[in-house]
């Protein structure tokens, strides 16, 4: 599963958290792709892992 999201002011958008709460990612491999040129993942990769 490819998960594409933007970084807004060094954080993930609130809609991203809603998606994570409502979706069962059990047994899936997630490939995160972030749309921001300066801050890279900005810690959101750790949030996704949790």
mmCIF file of the N, C-alpha and C atoms, coordinates in Angstrom:
data_MODEL
# 
_entry.id   MODEL 
# 
loop_
_atom_site.group_PDB 
_atom_site.id 
_atom_site.type_symbol 
_atom_site.label_atom_id 
_atom_site.label_alt_id 
_atom_site.label_comp_id 
_atom_site.label_asym_id 
_atom_site.label_entity_id 
_atom_site.label_seq_id 
_atom_site.pdbx_PDB_ins_code 
_atom_site.Cartn_x 
_atom_site.Cartn_y 
_atom_site.Cartn_z 
_atom_site.occupancy 
_atom_site.B_iso_or_equiv 
_atom_site.pdbx_formal_charge 
_atom_site.auth_seq_id 
_atom_site.auth_comp_id 
_atom_site.auth_asym_id 
_atom_site.auth_atom_id 
_atom_site.pdbx_PDB_model_num 
ATOM 1   N N  . UNK A 1 1  ? 0.843   -1.156 0.000  1.00 0.00 ? 1  UNK A N  1 
ATOM 2   C CA . UNK A 1 1  ? 0.000   0.000  0.000  1.00 0.00 ? 1  UNK A CA 1 
ATOM 3   C C  . UNK A 1 1  ? 0.895   1.228  0.000  1.00 0.00 ? 1  UNK A C  1 
ATOM 4   N N  . UNK A 1 2  ? 0.618   2.147  -0.895 1.00 0.00 ? 2  UNK A N  1 
ATOM 5   C CA . UNK A 1 2  ? 1.360   3.402  -0.955 1.00 0.00 ? 2  UNK A CA 1 
ATOM 6   C C  . UNK A 1 2  ? 0.521   4.470  -0.273 1.00 0.00 ? 2  UNK A C  1 
ATOM 7   N N  . UNK A 1 3  ? 1.106   5.149  0.692  1.00 0.00 ? 3  UNK A N  1 
ATOM 8   C CA . UNK A 1 3  ? 0.424   6.196  1.441  1.00 0.00 ? 3  UNK A CA 1 
ATOM 9   C C  . UNK A 1 3  ? 1.128   7.518  1.152  1.00 0.00 ? 3  UNK A C  1 
ATOM 10  N N  . UNK A 1 4  ? 0.443   8.406  0.441  1.00 0.00 ? 4  UNK A N  1 
ATOM 11  C CA . UNK A 1 4  ? 1.006   9.697  0.060  1.00 0.00 ? 4  UNK A CA 1 
ATOM 12  C C  . UNK A 1 4  ? 0.335   10.775 0.903  1.00 0.00 ? 4  UNK A C  1 
ATOM 13  N N  . UNK A 1 5  ? 1.142   11.643 1.506  1.00 0.00 ? 5  UNK A N  1 
ATOM 14  C CA . UNK A 1 5  ? 0.581   12.711 2.327  1.00 0.00 ? 5  UNK A CA 1 
ATOM 15  C C  . UNK A 1 5  ? 1.531   13.903 2.362  1.00 0.00 ? 5  UNK A C  1 
ATOM 16  N N  . UNK A 1 6  ? 0.993   15.094 2.624  1.00 0.00 ? 6  UNK A N  1 
ATOM 17  C CA . UNK A 1 6  ? 1.847   16.285 2.718  1.00 0.00 ? 6  UNK A CA 1 
ATOM 18  C C  . UNK A 1 6  ? 2.323   16.506 4.147  1.00 0.00 ? 6  UNK A C  1 
ATOM 19  N N  . UNK A 1 7  ? 3.345   17.314 4.283  1.00 0.00 ? 7  UNK A N  1 
ATOM 20  C CA . UNK A 1 7  ? 3.786   17.791 5.589  1.00 0.00 ? 7  UNK A CA 1 
ATOM 21  C C  . UNK A 1 7  ? 3.358   19.248 5.668  1.00 0.00 ? 7  UNK A C  1 
ATOM 22  N N  . UNK A 1 8  ? 2.573   19.578 6.679  1.00 0.00 ? 8  UNK A N  1 
ATOM 23  C CA . UNK A 1 8  ? 2.102   20.948 6.874  1.00 0.00 ? 8  UNK A CA 1 
ATOM 24  C C  . UNK A 1 8  ? 2.735   21.490 8.144  1.00 0.00 ? 8  UNK A C  1 
ATOM 25  N N  . UNK A 1 9  ? 3.577   22.493 8.015  1.00 0.00 ? 9  UNK A N  1 
ATOM 26  C CA . UNK A 1 9  ? 4.248   23.103 9.157  1.00 0.00 ? 9  UNK A CA 1 
ATOM 27  C C  . UNK A 1 9  ? 4.930   22.045 10.029 1.00 0.00 ? 9  UNK A C  1 
ATOM 28  N N  . UNK A 1 10 ? 5.663   21.135 9.374  1.00 0.00 ? 10 UNK A N  1 
ATOM 29  C CA . UNK A 1 10 ? 6.457   20.094 10.024 1.00 0.00 ? 10 UNK A CA 1 
ATOM 30  C C  . UNK A 1 10 ? 5.604   19.039 10.730 1.00 0.00 ? 10 UNK A C  1 
ATOM 31  N N  . UNK A 1 11 ? 4.336   18.948 10.396 1.00 0.00 ? 11 UNK A N  1 
ATOM 32  C CA . UNK A 1 11 ? 3.458   17.945 10.988 1.00 0.00 ? 11 UNK A CA 1 
ATOM 33  C C  . UNK A 1 11 ? 2.575   17.322 9.926  1.00 0.00 ? 11 UNK A C  1 
ATOM 34  N N  . UNK A 1 12 ? 1.968   16.221 10.275 1.00 0.00 ? 12 UNK A N  1 
ATOM 35  C CA . UNK A 1 12 ? 1.005   15.604 9.379  1.00 0.00 ? 12 UNK A CA 1 
ATOM 36  C C  . UNK A 1 12 ? -0.349  16.286 9.527  1.00 0.00 ? 12 UNK A C  1 
ATOM 37  N N  . UNK A 1 13 ? -1.141  16.327 8.462  1.00 0.00 ? 13 UNK A N  1 
ATOM 38  C CA . UNK A 1 13 ? -2.466  16.932 8.569  1.00 0.00 ? 13 UNK A CA 1 
ATOM 39  C C  . UNK A 1 13 ? -3.394  16.065 9.425  1.00 0.00 ? 13 UNK A C  1 
ATOM 40  N N  . UNK A 1 14 ? -4.351  16.680 10.079 1.00 0.00 ? 14 UNK A N  1 
ATOM 41  C CA . UNK A 1 14 ? -5.267  15.952 10.962 1.00 0.00 ? 14 UNK A CA 1 
ATOM 42  C C  . UNK A 1 14 ? -6.046  14.870 10.209 1.00 0.00 ? 14 UNK A C  1 
ATOM 43  N N  . UNK A 1 15 ? -6.351  15.085 8.960  1.00 0.00 ? 15 UNK A N  1 
ATOM 44  C CA . UNK A 1 15 ? -7.069  14.071 8.166  1.00 0.00 ? 15 UNK A CA 1 
ATOM 45  C C  . UNK A 1 15 ? -6.263  12.778 8.088  1.00 0.00 ? 15 UNK A C  1 
ATOM 46  N N  . UNK A 1 16 ? -4.959  12.887 8.141  1.00 0.00 ? 16 UNK A N  1 
ATOM 47  C CA . UNK A 1 16 ? -4.082  11.714 8.102  1.00 0.00 ? 16 UNK A CA 1 
ATOM 48  C C  . UNK A 1 16 ? -4.323  10.830 9.322  1.00 0.00 ? 16 UNK A C  1 
ATOM 49  N N  . UNK A 1 17 ? -4.484  11.458 10.493 1.00 0.00 ? 17 UNK A N  1 
ATOM 50  C CA . UNK A 1 17 ? -4.750  10.695 11.710 1.00 0.00 ? 17 UNK A CA 1 
ATOM 51  C C  . UNK A 1 17 ? -6.106  9.996  11.629 1.00 0.00 ? 17 UNK A C  1 
ATOM 52  N N  . UNK A 1 18 ? -7.096  10.654 11.062 1.00 0.00 ? 18 UNK A N  1 
ATOM 53  C CA . UNK A 1 18 ? -8.414  10.042 10.891 1.00 0.00 ? 18 UNK A CA 1 
ATOM 54  C C  . UNK A 1 18 ? -8.311  8.810  10.011 1.00 0.00 ? 18 UNK A C  1 
ATOM 55  N N  . UNK A 1 19 ? -7.554  8.895  8.936  1.00 0.00 ? 19 UNK A N  1 
ATOM 56  C CA . UNK A 1 19 ? -7.367  7.747  8.051  1.00 0.00 ? 19 UNK A CA 1 
ATOM 57  C C  . UNK A 1 19 ? -6.721  6.590  8.801  1.00 0.00 ? 19 UNK A C  1 
ATOM 58  N N  . UNK A 1 20 ? -5.688  6.885  9.585  1.00 0.00 ? 20 UNK A N  1 
ATOM 59  C CA . UNK A 1 20 ? -4.992  5.827  10.315 1.00 0.00 ? 20 UNK A CA 1 
ATOM 60  C C  . UNK A 1 20 ? -5.894  5.163  11.356 1.00 0.00 ? 20 UNK A C  1 
ATOM 61  N N  . UNK A 1 21 ? -6.775  5.939  11.971 1.00 0.00 ? 21 UNK A N  1 
ATOM 62  C CA . UNK A 1 21 ? -7.679  5.381  12.976 1.00 0.00 ? 21 UNK A CA 1 
ATOM 63  C C  . UNK A 1 21 ? -8.770  4.507  12.356 1.00 0.00 ? 21 UNK A C  1 
ATOM 64  N N  . UNK A 1 22 ? -9.190  4.820  11.142 1.00 0.00 ? 22 UNK A N  1 
ATOM 65  C CA . UNK A 1 22 ? -10.322 4.139  10.514 1.00 0.00 ? 22 UNK A CA 1 
ATOM 66  C C  . UNK A 1 22 ? -9.931  2.974  9.616  1.00 0.00 ? 22 UNK A C  1 
ATOM 67  N N  . UNK A 1 23 ? -8.647  2.816  9.334  1.00 0.00 ? 23 UNK A N  1 
ATOM 68  C CA . UNK A 1 23 ? -8.201  1.806  8.381  1.00 0.00 ? 23 UNK A CA 1 
ATOM 69  C C  . UNK A 1 23 ? -7.435  0.703  9.092  1.00 0.00 ? 23 UNK A C  1 
ATOM 70  N N  . UNK A 1 24 ? -7.732  -0.538 8.729  1.00 0.00 ? 24 UNK A N  1 
ATOM 71  C CA . UNK A 1 24 ? -7.006  -1.691 9.272  1.00 0.00 ? 24 UNK A CA 1 
ATOM 72  C C  . UNK A 1 24 ? -5.825  -1.990 8.353  1.00 0.00 ? 24 UNK A C  1 
ATOM 73  N N  . UNK A 1 25 ? -4.625  -1.716 8.817  1.00 0.00 ? 25 UNK A N  1 
ATOM 74  C CA . UNK A 1 25 ? -3.425  -1.941 8.030  1.00 0.00 ? 25 UNK A CA 1 
ATOM 75  C C  . UNK A 1 25 ? -2.745  -3.270 8.379  1.00 0.00 ? 25 UNK A C  1 
ATOM 76  N N  . UNK A 1 26 ? -3.432  -4.135 9.106  1.00 0.00 ? 26 UNK A N  1 
ATOM 77  C CA . UNK A 1 26 ? -2.842  -5.407 9.520  1.00 0.00 ? 26 UNK A CA 1 
ATOM 78  C C  . UNK A 1 26 ? -2.406  -6.224 8.303  1.00 0.00 ? 26 UNK A C  1 
ATOM 79  N N  . UNK A 1 27 ? -1.177  -6.715 8.354  1.00 0.00 ? 27 UNK A N  1 
ATOM 80  C CA . UNK A 1 27 ? -0.653  -7.570 7.307  1.00 0.00 ? 27 UNK A CA 1 
ATOM 81  C C  . UNK A 1 27 ? -0.291  -6.848 6.025  1.00 0.00 ? 27 UNK A C  1 
ATOM 82  N N  . UNK A 1 28 ? -0.306  -5.530 6.027  1.00 0.00 ? 28 UNK A N  1 
ATOM 83  C CA . UNK A 1 28 ? 0.003   -4.765 4.829  1.00 0.00 ? 28 UNK A CA 1 
ATOM 84  C C  . UNK A 1 28 ? 1.380   -4.118 4.964  1.00 0.00 ? 28 UNK A C  1 
ATOM 85  N N  . UNK A 1 29 ? 2.058   -4.003 3.855  1.00 0.00 ? 29 UNK A N  1 
ATOM 86  C CA . UNK A 1 29 ? 3.306   -3.262 3.789  1.00 0.00 ? 29 UNK A CA 1 
ATOM 87  C C  . UNK A 1 29 ? 2.957   -1.848 3.334  1.00 0.00 ? 29 UNK A C  1 
ATOM 88  N N  . UNK A 1 30 ? 3.398   -0.860 4.096  1.00 0.00 ? 30 UNK A N  1 
ATOM 89  C CA . UNK A 1 30 ? 3.079   0.526  3.789  1.00 0.00 ? 30 UNK A CA 1 
ATOM 90  C C  . UNK A 1 30 ? 4.339   1.229  3.291  1.00 0.00 ? 30 UNK A C  1 
ATOM 91  N N  . UNK A 1 31 ? 4.221   1.886  2.149  1.00 0.00 ? 31 UNK A N  1 
ATOM 92  C CA . UNK A 1 31 ? 5.308   2.675  1.593  1.00 0.00 ? 31 UNK A CA 1 
ATOM 93  C C  . UNK A 1 31 ? 4.891   4.139  1.681  1.00 0.00 ? 31 UNK A C  1 
ATOM 94  N N  . UNK A 1 32 ? 5.450   4.901  2.633  1.00 0.00 ? 32 UNK A N  1 
ATOM 95  C CA . UNK A 1 32 ? 5.061   6.307  2.759  1.00 0.00 ? 32 UNK A CA 1 
ATOM 96  C C  . UNK A 1 32 ? 5.818   7.193  1.760  1.00 0.00 ? 32 UNK A C  1 
ATOM 97  N N  . UNK A 1 33 ? 5.078   8.095  1.139  1.00 0.00 ? 33 UNK A N  1 
ATOM 98  C CA . UNK A 1 33 ? 5.664   9.093  0.243  1.00 0.00 ? 33 UNK A CA 1 
ATOM 99  C C  . UNK A 1 33 ? 5.182   10.450 0.730  1.00 0.00 ? 33 UNK A C  1 
ATOM 100 N N  . UNK A 1 34 ? 6.123   11.339 1.017  1.00 0.00 ? 34 UNK A N  1 
ATOM 101 C CA . UNK A 1 34 ? 5.793   12.631 1.612  1.00 0.00 ? 34 UNK A CA 1 
ATOM 102 C C  . UNK A 1 34 ? 5.986   13.744 0.598  1.00 0.00 ? 34 UNK A C  1 
ATOM 103 N N  . UNK A 1 35 ? 5.021   14.665 0.580  1.00 0.00 ? 35 UNK A N  1 
ATOM 104 C CA . UNK A 1 35 ? 5.094   15.798 -0.330 1.00 0.00 ? 35 UNK A CA 1 
ATOM 105 C C  . UNK A 1 35 ? 5.570   17.059 0.361  1.00 0.00 ? 35 UNK A C  1 
ATOM 106 N N  . UNK A 1 36 ? 6.887   17.147 0.594  1.00 0.00 ? 36 UNK A N  1 
ATOM 107 C CA . UNK A 1 36 ? 7.462   18.373 1.134  1.00 0.00 ? 36 UNK A CA 1 
ATOM 108 C C  . UNK A 1 36 ? 8.944   18.389 0.793  1.00 0.00 ? 36 UNK A C  1 
ATOM 109 N N  . UNK A 1 37 ? 9.411   19.493 0.321  1.00 0.00 ? 37 UNK A N  1 
ATOM 110 C CA . UNK A 1 37 ? 10.789  19.548 -0.147 1.00 0.00 ? 37 UNK A CA 1 
ATOM 111 C C  . UNK A 1 37 ? 11.831  19.783 0.911  1.00 0.00 ? 37 UNK A C  1 
ATOM 112 N N  . UNK A 1 38 ? 11.474  20.341 2.066  1.00 0.00 ? 38 UNK A N  1 
ATOM 113 C CA . UNK A 1 38 ? 12.495  20.746 3.011  1.00 0.00 ? 38 UNK A CA 1 
ATOM 114 C C  . UNK A 1 38 ? 12.619  19.921 4.261  1.00 0.00 ? 38 UNK A C  1 
ATOM 115 N N  . UNK A 1 39 ? 11.524  19.409 4.792  1.00 0.00 ? 39 UNK A N  1 
ATOM 116 C CA . UNK A 1 39 ? 11.595  18.767 6.100  1.00 0.00 ? 39 UNK A CA 1 
ATOM 117 C C  . UNK A 1 39 ? 11.583  17.246 6.049  1.00 0.00 ? 39 UNK A C  1 
ATOM 118 N N  . UNK A 1 40 ? 11.666  16.679 4.875  1.00 0.00 ? 40 UNK A N  1 
ATOM 119 C CA . UNK A 1 40 ? 11.640  15.229 4.692  1.00 0.00 ? 40 UNK A CA 1 
ATOM 120 C C  . UNK A 1 40 ? 10.445  14.630 5.411  1.00 0.00 ? 40 UNK A C  1 
ATOM 121 N N  . UNK A 1 41 ? 10.629  13.562 6.175  1.00 0.00 ? 41 UNK A N  1 
ATOM 122 C CA . UNK A 1 41 ? 9.501   12.936 6.869  1.00 0.00 ? 41 UNK A CA 1 
ATOM 123 C C  . UNK A 1 41 ? 9.100   13.695 8.127  1.00 0.00 ? 41 UNK A C  1 
ATOM 124 N N  . UNK A 1 42 ? 9.964   14.495 8.645  1.00 0.00 ? 42 UNK A N  1 
ATOM 125 C CA . UNK A 1 42 ? 9.672   15.334 9.813  1.00 0.00 ? 42 UNK A CA 1 
ATOM 126 C C  . UNK A 1 42 ? 9.129   14.529 10.995 1.00 0.00 ? 42 UNK A C  1 
ATOM 127 N N  . UNK A 1 43 ? 9.579   13.285 11.141 1.00 0.00 ? 43 UNK A N  1 
ATOM 128 C CA . UNK A 1 43 ? 9.130   12.438 12.248 1.00 0.00 ? 43 UNK A CA 1 
ATOM 129 C C  . UNK A 1 43 ? 7.840   11.683 11.974 1.00 0.00 ? 43 UNK A C  1 
ATOM 130 N N  . UNK A 1 44 ? 7.198   11.934 10.848 1.00 0.00 ? 44 UNK A N  1 
ATOM 131 C CA . UNK A 1 44 ? 5.926   11.267 10.568 1.00 0.00 ? 44 UNK A CA 1 
ATOM 132 C C  . UNK A 1 44 ? 6.109   9.779  10.277 1.00 0.00 ? 44 UNK A C  1 
ATOM 133 N N  . UNK A 1 45 ? 7.288   9.379  9.849  1.00 0.00 ? 45 UNK A N  1 
ATOM 134 C CA . UNK A 1 45 ? 7.533   7.946  9.636  1.00 0.00 ? 45 UNK A CA 1 
ATOM 135 C C  . UNK A 1 45 ? 7.445   7.181  10.949 1.00 0.00 ? 45 UNK A C  1 
ATOM 136 N N  . UNK A 1 46 ? 7.895   7.789  12.052 1.00 0.00 ? 46 UNK A N  1 
ATOM 137 C CA . UNK A 1 46 ? 7.769   7.146  13.360 1.00 0.00 ? 46 UNK A CA 1 
ATOM 138 C C  . UNK A 1 46 ? 6.298   7.095  13.799 1.00 0.00 ? 46 UNK A C  1 
ATOM 139 N N  . UNK A 1 47 ? 5.544   8.163  13.514 1.00 0.00 ? 47 UNK A N  1 
ATOM 140 C CA . UNK A 1 47 ? 4.119   8.176  13.845 1.00 0.00 ? 47 UNK A CA 1 
ATOM 141 C C  . UNK A 1 47 ? 3.386   7.067  13.091 1.00 0.00 ? 47 UNK A C  1 
ATOM 142 N N  . UNK A 1 48 ? 3.709   6.904  11.839 1.00 0.00 ? 48 UNK A N  1 
ATOM 143 C CA . UNK A 1 48 ? 3.087   5.863  11.020 1.00 0.00 ? 48 UNK A CA 1 
ATOM 144 C C  . UNK A 1 48 ? 3.412   4.476  11.558 1.00 0.00 ? 48 UNK A C  1 
ATOM 145 N N  . UNK A 1 49 ? 4.644   4.274  11.974 1.00 0.00 ? 49 UNK A N  1 
ATOM 146 C CA . UNK A 1 49 ? 5.064   2.985  12.512 1.00 0.00 ? 49 UNK A CA 1 
ATOM 147 C C  . UNK A 1 49 ? 4.306   2.640  13.799 1.00 0.00 ? 49 UNK A C  1 
ATOM 148 N N  . UNK A 1 50 ? 4.092   3.649  14.649 1.00 0.00 ? 50 UNK A N  1 
ATOM 149 C CA . UNK A 1 50 ? 3.353   3.421  15.890 1.00 0.00 ? 50 UNK A CA 1 
ATOM 150 C C  . UNK A 1 50 ? 1.901   3.101  15.598 1.00 0.00 ? 50 UNK A C  1 
# 
